[in-house]
Amino acid sequence: MTRIIALANQKGGCGKTTTCVNLGASLAVEGYSVLIIDLDPQANATIHLGIDIHKLNRSIYDVLIQGEVNVSSIILDTPLERLKIAPSHINLSGAEIELVNTIGRERVLKEAINPIRDVYDYILIDCPPSLGLLTLNGLTTADEVIIPLQTEFFALEGMDKLLKTIQIVKEKLNHNLKITAITPTLFSKNTRLAQEALKKIATHFKDTVTTTIIRRNVKLAEAPSHGLPITLYAPSSYGAVDYKRLAHEVIKR
């Protein structure tokens, strides 16, 4: 059965897209078929996987706005055989305005992916850093949510609003939605601030927090500019090790 997981956090710079791409890549390396749906108008997941957005004929924007465009027609290969992506484009930045008067506007993505829902073992949705209509589509489509949370002083800022949004979606739009994991990211073990933030996250969210902590890593930061996931760019780096561990943990949850 396909697991559909939205990666969401309205706070930018928390490692959301990095986690989406590298978790997806790590699952693919483990032998699972994975589709990433890039719902972020910044298209960072698309770019991270080596795709030139300026050469795209179609993207997830066309699927959401032009109902006759089949999602399977936009799916592209990535450097990993088992990892595919439904790419984003800057055009998506106007999608929320264009969708606002659409009947069932929160369910457009869910209906669009129905034909491919059972094709993949995992579908990962990279939501934009906001709580707007695109994120609502991601949450309405998904069965699970993973929240990457940066280990910093303001780590919990905005979490109440995100959790409330997830609860509202669960009550009104998607009764099956659950938070599978909260994953600490960008962790620097040598800084007291990061240690304190990690302790606060663990105390606040308890068992929902993954045992895997994504450490701050230069290779992780470099990988997007090479158009590669960390599993291919630096397979022995801390980043690759951490995301492999996270993949194993997600598989078991």
Protein Blocks (a to p, Z undefined) as FASTA:
>chain_A
ZZddddddfbghkommmmmmmmmmmmmmnopacddddfbfnlmmmmmnopafklpfbdfk
lmmmmmmlcfklmpccdfbfklccddddfklmmmmmmmmmpghklmmmmmmmmmmmmmpm
bdcddddfbfbfklmmmmmmpmbdcddddddfklmgoklmmmmmmmmmmmmmommbccfb
dcdehiafkbmklmmmmmmmmmmnmmmpcfbdcdddfklmmmmmnopafklmmmmbmklm
mmmmmmmmmmmZZ
